[in-house]
Each structure stands twice: as structure tokens, then as C-alpha cells.
Amino acid sequence: MIRKLFLFSGGAFVLSLVCLAGAAALVSNEVGTKGWNWGWIQDGDTVRFRNGPSAKPEPNTSKTLAWSGGDLLAVDLPADVVYTQGPAASVTITGPQSLVDRIKLENGRLSIADGADHKESINFTWGKDGFDARTSHEGARITVTAPAVKRFEMTGSGDLDLRGYDQPSIDINIAGSGSVHAVGRTQTLKLNVSGSGDADLAALQAKDADVSVSGSGGADVYATDKAKIDISGSGNVDLATKPAKVDTTISGSGTVDQDDDN
């Protein structure tokens, strides 16, 4: 009797494994050929779930805005923003339509307008290229061309890429976990990083740099004449050059490093 029970249990276990393997194969084949989509939506106090084609990410669309920023470009949304210095001002936004429709530009500040009818959502996609999750605030790419922006502000988790910069001065302020990358030249650089943000400015050639890092953020900086560095916390500053004069103040476990090859 006991032997029969063991045989029965063993057979059931093997059958379960076969069923699971078959289900996994079907799911794998389904994912590989059609993909898998699942969505989470919050509408007021109600949370809804959806799957299948209705949960697929929206197709992308584009719109243009008139530049109104003067010497300020502020990024207050989780987007990939590319700024290029040029004589003809323009702003182009690309991304899911429901997101693009809500992005606004006021006095040089890019942000998202959350209307009363907006529903927070997260889309999960699993296909042959892997797994991806995107919120209703993510997925926008913004290109800005303007002649004379000198002040840049990054709030939150966005990415800002500065190309062809050539102005006497530049002021960059990062608050949060965002990142800024810059290529060009300037006489005077002022950089403030608060939080865990990152500034890759090794390709922005400056004579003087005034750098402040508060938190766990980091910065790569190019300065030939003078570098003033103030770190509070565990942040890090890498000097891509050896300035003639370096003034350093560190409170915490932060570090300042210099490139030995320069």
C-alpha cells in the first residue's frame, strides 16, 4: 500500500513537472512570437489591471513648441533632453501621445501638466528583447535648440545632454538623481549637485570651475586655471585636468581625484 502511494505521488510529481514545462514552453513561445503586455492603472481611488493588446505601450508622436526660455533651460520631468546651441530656436517633443500632450514649456521650464482626467499607469512589456517597465511619466525625448542659454536646471531623474556649448559662463544645477553631460567650452563653470545626480563635464573645457556636491552625487570637471570644490557627504569630483590652483573643502567621506595623465 505504501509502495503504491509512493508510486502515485512520484507519478503525480513527474506529471506536474511535465505540465509546468509545457506551460513554460507555451509562454516562452508566446512571448518570443507575440510578446507579453500587462498594465496597472490608478484612476482616483480605483486601481485597474489590464493585459494583452490593450496594455501595449502607445505609439510615439511628436509636437513642436515655441522657445520662451531666454537664458534658462529647466528640466522638471523624467525625459531625455538634448540641448544644442544654435541661432534658430526650436523645441521638438517625441514620445507616447498621452505624455507628449501633457508636456509644457513655460519661461524655459519643461514640465508635465497633470490634469484632473489623467490616470497614473505602469506598462510592463516582456518580449524577445527582454523585460521593460515604463510609467505614464516616462518615454519622452525632447530636443531644444536656442542661441544663448547659460543656466541649466535638472530636477528629478531626467537626462540632459548639452552639445556645442560656447558661452562665457555656464551655471548647472542638479537636484535629485538626474544626469547632465556637456561638450563645448566656457570661461567660467558653476556646478551644484544636490542628491545622487551626476555631471559629466570632462568635455566642457573651462578655465575656472566652482563645484559644490551635497549628498552622494558625482562630477567630472575640466578646469585649467582654478578649481574650487566643496563636498558635503559621500560625493566625488574627478578633475580631468590639473588646474593651476585647487581649493578643496570636504565634509564627510567625499573625495577629489585628478587625472594623472594630464
N, C-alpha and C positions, 0 to 999 in steps of 0.2 A: 504493500500500500504506500509506504513512504517512498519507495523507489519510483512508483508511478507518479506520485506528487512531484518529486524532483524532476522527472522527465517532462511532466506537464509544465512545470514552472520554467524549466530550461527552454522548452519549445516556445512558450509564450514570450520569453525574453528575446530569443532569436527573432521571432516574428515581429516584435516591437522594433528591434534594430533594423530589420528589413524595411518596415513601414516608414521609420524615420529617415532611412537612407533614401527611400523612394521619394518621400516628400521633399527632402533637401535637394534631390536631383531635379525634381519638378520646379521648385522655387529657383534653383540656380539657373535652369534653362529659361524660366520665365524672366528672371532678372537680366540674363545675358541677351535675350532677344527683344524684350519689350520694356525692361526697366521696372522699377517699383517706386510708387509715389504715395506719400502719406502726409496729411496736413492737419495742423492744430490751429483752431481759430477761436479767439476770445471776442465776443460781442457783448459788451457791457458786463453783466454778471453771469452770462452764459458762455460755456465752453463747448465747442463742437469739434468733431473729428471727421475727416474725410479721407478716402483713399481712391486709387485708380486714376483714370484720366482727369477727373475733376480736381485732383490735388497737384497736378503738374504745374511747375513754375510758369508764370506768364511770359509770353514772348516779349522781346525788347522793343522799345520805341524810342524816339528822340524828340527833343524840343530845344528851341533856342530862346535865350533871354537877353535883354539889353544890359550891358555892363553899366553899373552905377556905383562902383566902389571907390573911385579916386585912387588914393594910395594904400587902401586897406583891402585885403582878402582874408575873410574869416571863414573857417570850415567848421560848422557845428552839426555835422551829421556823419554817419559811418559810410563814407564813399571814397572812391579812388579819384583824386583831383589832380589834374595836370595843369600847371600854370606855365605859359610861355610868354616872355616879354616880346612885345611886338607893337607896331603902330596902329593896327586895326583891331579895335576891341571887339570881342565876341565871347559868348558863353553857350556851350552846347552840352546838353544833358542826355545821357543814354541809359536805359535800364527798363525794368518792368513798368508798364504804364501806370498802374495804381500808385507806384512810388514816384515816378517822374512827374506825374500830375501834382504831387504834393510838395515838390521841392521849390523853394522860393529864394530869391536874391533881393535883399534889401540893404542898401548902403554898404555893399561889399560883403555882406554876411550871407552865406549859404546855409539854409536850414530846412527842416521838414515841418510843414503845417499839418497838424493833426486835427482834422475836422471832427464834428460830432458823429459823422457816419463812418469814420474809419474803424476797421476791425483789425486788431493785432493778430498776426498769424506767423506760423513757422512751417516751412515746407521741407520735408525730408525726401531725398532722392537717392535711390540705390540702383546703379546700373553697371555696365561693363567698365566704366571709368572709375568706379568706387562709390563711396558714400559722401553725400553733401547735405548740409543743413543751412537754410537761409531764412532769416526773419523778414518781415514785411518792411523793415527799415534798411535792408541791405541790397546790394546789387547795382548801385548807380555808379556810373563813370562820368566825370564832369571835366571838360576841357575849357580853360579860361585863357584868353589872350588879351593883354592890356599893356599899355605903354609905360606906366610909372608906379606900379605897386611896390611899396617899400616896407609895409607892415603885414606880417602873416600871423594868423592865429589859428591854432588847431585845438579843438575841444572834443574829447571823446576818443573814439577808436578809428578815426579815418586815416588815410594816407595822402600826403601832399608831395608832389614832385615838381620842383622848380627847375625850369630849363632856360638856358640862355640869359641868366640874370646879369645885368650890368648897370648898377646904380651906385652912387657914392656911399650909401648906407643901406643896411637891412636889419630889421627887427623881427625876430621869430619867437613866438610864444606857444609852447605846447603844454596843455593841461589834460591829463588822462593818459591813455595808452596809445595815442596816435603816433605816427612817424612822419618825418619830413626828410626829403632828400633834395639836395640842391647842387646845381652845376652853374658856374659863372665866376664873376669877380666883383669885389666891392672894396671900399676903403675901410669901412667900419662895420663889424658884425656885433649885434647884441642878441644873445640867445638865453631864453629862460625855459627850463624844462621842469614841470611840476607833476609828479606821479611816476608812471613807469614808461613814459614815452621815450622815443629815440630820434635823434637828429644826426643824419649822415651828411655832414657838410665838408668832408675832406676834399671835395672837388669844387668848393666855393672858395676861391682864393681871396683872402682878406689880409690887410696889413695889421689891423688891431681887432682883437676879439674880447668881448666881455661876456663870460659864460656863467650862468647860475643853474645848478641842478639841485632840486629838492625832491627826495624820495629815492626810488631805485632806477631812475631813468639813466640814459647814457647819451654821449655825443662824441662825434668825430669832427674835429675842427682844424682848419687851416689858418694859420696866422704867422706872418713873417716878422713883425716888429714887436708887438706887445700882446700878451695874453693874460687876462685877469680871470681867474677861475675860483668860483665859490661853490662848494659841495656840502649839502646837508643831508645826511642819510647814507645810503649804500650805493649811490650813483657812481658813474665812471665817465671820465673825459679822456679821450685819446687825441693827442696832438699829432697831426700828420706832418708837422714841421718842427723846427727848433727856433722859436721866436727869440729875438734879442733879449727880451725881458719877460719873465713869467712870475706873476704874483698868484699864490695859491692859498686858499683858506678851506680847510676841511673839518667838518664837524660830523663825526660818525665813522663808518668803515669805508667811505668812498675812496676812490683812487684817481690819480692823474698819471697817464703814461705818455711817453714820447716815442715816435718812430725813430729807431736807431739808424735807419738807412738815410736819414735826412740831416 
